[in-house]
Amino acid sequence: MSTSGDHIKSELKAFEELFKNAVKSNVPLLDRILKYVVRTKGKQLRPMFVILSAKLCGEINEKTYRAASLVELLHTATLVHDDVVDEATERRGYFSVYALWKNKASVLVGDYLLAKGLLLSLENNDFKTLHILSDAVSSMSEGELLQLEKSRLLNITEEDYFNIIKNKTASLLASACAAGANSSTEDDACIEKMKLFGEYTGIAFQIKDDLFDYGTDDVGKPTGNDIKEKKLTLPIIYTLQHVDSNKRKQLKNLLKNSNRRKESVNFIIDEVKKSGGIEYTVQKMDEFKTKALEILYSFPPSSTRDSLESLVRYTTERKR
């Protein structure tokens, strides 16, 4: 993945400066929290997708950097809010904002980041960028609520699952690629193509994330976190559909009543592996990766296309 970043090193530096300025605040507590957020943020995958999508469709410009900053502001806001919802004390190996500053500050920081993103676009008349990203935020909330509702009832289908991850994860990456393309071209067909590319990549990315719960040779030790939170992902959905009714009842009972017990989690993971749930999930992930790459290959060969390809491959081959 480093080659993708190397190709746009100076552009990422320009984005970093804009992002740091965008989150500055005059309130000491807020400024302290935001400096911590900036210091502990992740691999900047989404800004990379914005910048590379812009470069694939045209010339990078100031609008591209603003789009990348808006994407990162919205993404960071949703992560801060997610940690409150999930009561998560850790984020990327660091204490979460929720762990250090608790509920009230976390919710308000998330709100502040959302507002700063909106202002960044409005002050520069980036209305189409804002429209593209607002759609994503709306979809993400719908995806989270659909998952919450379905997990409570334990009646999630494969179709539900793909609806959830399309909204919850893929919509932001789809919008990042569309916003990047929109910053460098007025060609609607190109923008739509990049949006679909981002959606397919985002779905593959989330399926990979869901596989970490079950642990395979290439993703290491199973975490079982989704099982503990009653989040039904593709491996368990496939398993519930392909075991006999007695086993299905047993698994649902464990998910409902003892999903936090280590023995129950290990039993569920073993049943998923036995049923072929892991292989099926990997196959589905690879299908979406292939769809994303097919769109990418419709563009002429270039170092930008190569960088996007390595990003797509990273999403499905990463170790965590």
N, C-alpha and C positions, 0 to 999 in steps of 0.2 A: 504493500500500500504506500510505502514511502515514495515510490517513483511517482505516484499520482500527485503527492504533495510537492515533490521536488520540481515538477513541471510548472507549478504555479506558485513557487515559493514567494516571489515578490508580491504577487496578488494577494496571497494569504496574509502577508505582513500588513498590506494596506487595509484589508478587511479587519484585522486585529485592532488597528488603531481606531478605526471608525466604531467598532463594537465597544471598546473600552470607554470612548467618549460618550457613547450612547447610554451607558449605564451609570454615569456619574450622578451623584446626588448631593444636595446640600445638607441632608439630614445625617448626622454622624452614625447612628445605628444602621441606617439603610446603606450608607456608603461602605461601612465595615462589612456588612453581609454581602454586598455586591462584589467587593474586592475578593472575598473568599470564593464566591461563585465563579468569578472570572479565572481565579487561580486554579480551581479544581475542575474546570470544564474538560470535556472529553477530547476525542480525536478530531473534532471539527469536520466530521463526515458531511454533514448537510451543507455547510458553506462551500466545501469542495465541490459538491454536486452542482450548486448554484453557479459557481465561477466556471467550472468546466462546461456546463450546459451553455452558458453565455458564449464561451470561446468556440464551442462546436458550431453555433449558429451565427456568429458574427464577431464583433470586437467588444472586448471588456471595457466598461466605462464606469463612471461614478454610480449610475443607477444599479449596476451589477453589485457593487459593494454594499449599497443600501439594501438591496434584496437579500444578500447573504446575511447582513446584520439583522434584518427583520426576521428571517428564518431562525437564526440562532436565538434571538430574543424570545420568540414564541416557543421554540423548543425548550429553552431553559425554564421559561414560566411554567410550562406543562409538567416538566420534571419536578420542579419545586412543589407544585400542587399535588402531583402523583405521590410524592413521599409522605405528604400529609394523609392522603386517602389510604395509602397502604401501611401507614405508621412505620415507614422504613427508616432505619437509623443510619444506613450506609448508602453511599452513591459513588460508584467508580473507585471503591477502595478508600474513600474519605468519609468522615461523618457527614450526614446530610444536613441541609439547612434546618430541617425539622428536628433532628437530634440536638443541634446546638442552640437553636433559638425558638423551638416549639411552634405550636399551631398558629397563633395569631400573627407572629412575624412572618412565618412562611407563606401564609395565604396573602398577606399584604405585599410581600416581596414579589410573589407571582403576579399579582394584579399590577404592580408597578412596572414590571418587565413587559407585560402585555400593553400597557398604556404607552410606554416608551417606544415600542414597536409601531404602534398606530401613529404616534406623533412623527416619528422619523419619516414615515411614508407621506403623511398628510402635508408636512412642512415642505416637502419637495414635489408635491403634486404627483406622486407615484400611485395614482388611483388604481391602475390595472394590477400592479403588484399587490396592493392591499386587498383587492377583490380576490385575487388568486389565493392569497394566504388566509383570508377570512373564511373562505370555503373550507380550508383544511382544519382550522380551529373548530368550526362547527361540526365537521365530520368526526374529529377526534373525540369530542364530548359525546356524540351519539354512539360511537364505538365503545367507549368506556361504559356507558350506561346500559347498552345492549349486553355487554359481557357480564355486568353486575346482575342484571335481571335473569339471564340464562343460567349463570352459575348458581344462583339461589335455587333454581328449579331443577338443575342437573338434567336439562332436556335439550342440550345444544346439539344441533346437527352440523354436518360438514359445511353446508351452505351458510349456516349462522356464523361458523368459525371464520370463513373467508370474508363474510360481510364485516365482522368485527375487526379483523386485522387490516382489511382494506381501509376502513375508516380510522382505526386507532393508530396505526403506524404508517401504512403506505401513503395515506393522504398527504402527510407532511412532506415526504420525500418526493411525491408526485408534484406537489406545489413548489417545492424548492427547484426542481428541474424546469418546471414551466416558468417560474419567476425569473430564473437565470436566462432562459431562452428569450423571454419577453423583454429583458433588459437590452438585448443586442439585436433583435430582429422584430419586424412587424408582420412576419410571415406566420399567420395563424396555424397553418398546417404543421410547420416546424415546432411551434409552441405546443400544440396538441400531441405531437409525436414524442416530444421530450416528457410531457406529463405522463403519458402511458409508460414510457421507459422507466420513469421514477416510480410509478405505481407497481410495476412488475418487480423491480429491484427491492422496493419496500416490503412487498409480500414475502419474497425470498428471505429478506433480512429477518423478518419477524418469525418465520418458520424456523430459521436457524436458532434464534433466541429460544424458541419453545423446545427445541431439541436439547438444549443445555440442561433442562429439567430432568432428563432421563439418562444423560451421560452415555456416550458411546466411545469407541476407541479414540476418535478424533476430537471429542469435546471434553474428555476427562470425567471426573467424578460427578455422579448425578447430584443435583441440588435439591430436587423435590419441592422447590418453593411454590410452583404453581399448584401442585397437589395440596399443599398446606393451605393455600388461599382459595381452594376450590375453583381454580381457573381451569376450565376444561379446554385443552388444546388438542391439536390434530392427532397426536399419538394415542391419547386416551379415548378420543371420539371414535377413531377407527377401531380400537380394541372393543369398546362397548357394542359396536355394531357387528363384530365378528366372533364374539364368544356366545356360548349357550346361555339360556335365560337364567339358570341358577348362578352361573359365574357373574353375569351382568348384575343380578340382584346383590350378590356379595360385594362386588366392586363399588356399586352405588352406595351401599350401606357404609362401607369403609370411607368413601369420599365424604359422605354426609356426617358421619358420627365420630370417626377417629382419624380424620385426615391429618392431624398434627402428630400422631404417634409414629415413631420411627419405623416400627415393624410394619405398620399399615402402609406407609409410604413405600418402603422397600418391596412389599408384596405387590403393590399396584405397579411399580416400575418393572418388576419381573414379569408380570402378566402382559404388560404392554410389549415387552421385548419378545415374549413367547408368541404373541398373536401376530407379529409382523408389523406392528404399529410404527416402529422406528424406520424400517425399510420403506414403508409406504410414504411416510412423512418426508424422508430424504428425496424420494422420487418426485413428490409434488414440488418440493423446494427447487429441485433441478429443472423442472418444467418451467417455472417462473423465471429462473435465471436465464434459461435458453430463450424465452420470449423477449426478455430485456435485451439480450445480446443480438437477437435478430433485428430489433429496431436500431440498435447501435450500428450494425453492419450495413444499414441502408444509407449511412453517411460515408463520404469518401474517406479513405485511410488518412490518418494524421496522428501526430503525437498526442493530441487532445483526445481523440477517439481511443487510443491505446490506454491513456490514463483513466478514462471512464470505464474501460473494460476491466482494468485491474481493480478498480473500486468495486465493480459488480462481483468480481471473483472473490475479493476480500470479504464481502458481506456473507458469502456462503462457506468460506473456508476458514474464517477466523476461529480462534481457540476460546474466546470468551466475549 
